[in-house]
C-alpha cells in the first residue's frame, strides 16, 4: 500500500451542537380561561463521539475532513412540546486511536476495543420552558431558559497500532519478507534500505484456526530516538504491541551488538518499552552454513529466546510461530 494511504496523525476542528431554547408560551384555548404556561423544553445539542471501528486501520478518511460539526438542538414550543435533539456526529477511527489536546498534549480519550465510544465534546443542554417556573405566587411566568452553547475545540487524533507482535529491526532485516510469508499482507519488498515507509499489519494463522496480529514497523536506525531516519515517526506504534520480535540478519557482524543497539533506541525513546516480552529471530539463515551458524550463536545474548529462520526456505518458521504463541499465551 502506498505511503500516502497510511495516515496516523490528523488535527481536526470539532464543534458540538448548541442546546435549543426553552419556550415562553401560554395556553390559549377558547373555553379554557387562564390556561397558564405550557412552553416546552429545548432539545439537547448533538455530541461529537469518538468510536473505534476494527475495519479502519488508518486515519486517511479524516485527512480531508478537518471540520466536524454536530447538529444544534431545536427550540421548544407550546403545549409542552420539547424541541428535537440535535443529531450526534460519530467519528470512526481505528483501534488504538488517542485523542489529545494539541496545546497541552493532555490525553482526552482513547479507544482500544471495537465499538467502544467516547464523547469528545458534549452537546449543549436544552433550556427549560416557562411551565417549569410556575409557582403559587407566579402563575404566568415569563421566564424560560436559553439552551447551553456548543463546545468547539481543535483535537489531535493519533494512531498507535494494536498488534500482538511488533517486528523491530534495522532496514533490510527481513521484516517485510517475514510478514508476507506468514500472513496475507503484501508489503513492498526490495533489497534497498527503507523499502517499507509505513507500518503494515498482517493476521498470522496458527494451529487449530488460532491467529495473532503481527505489525511490521518501518526500519529503525541508530539515532532514531533523536529523530534520525524514519524511526521516530513510527516508534510510537511499538508501544501497543504485546511482545516485540527483534530481527537481526544472520549475516550481521555481531548479532548481540545489533540487538543491543536496537534495544537501546527503544529505551531512549520510552524506557517502558524494554519491559515488554522480547524474542529474537535471526533471519536469512539460508545464507550461512552450519559452521558459521555455530560461531554466530556465541554472540547471541543469553537472556532472550531466539530462533534461526529463513523466509525463503521456511526454515524455523513453524518454530517461530510456536515460540510467539507460547509467549502470548503463557
Helices and strands as residue ranges (DSSP letters): G 3-5, E 9-15, E 48-52, G 60-62, E 67-69, E 89-93, E 97-101, E 107-111, E 117-121, G 130-133, E 152-159, E 165-168, H 175-182, E 200-205, G 207-209, E 211-216, G 224-226, H 231-234, G 235-238, E 243-249, H 255-269, G 271-275, E 277-283, G 285-287, H 290-297, E 305-308, H 317-328
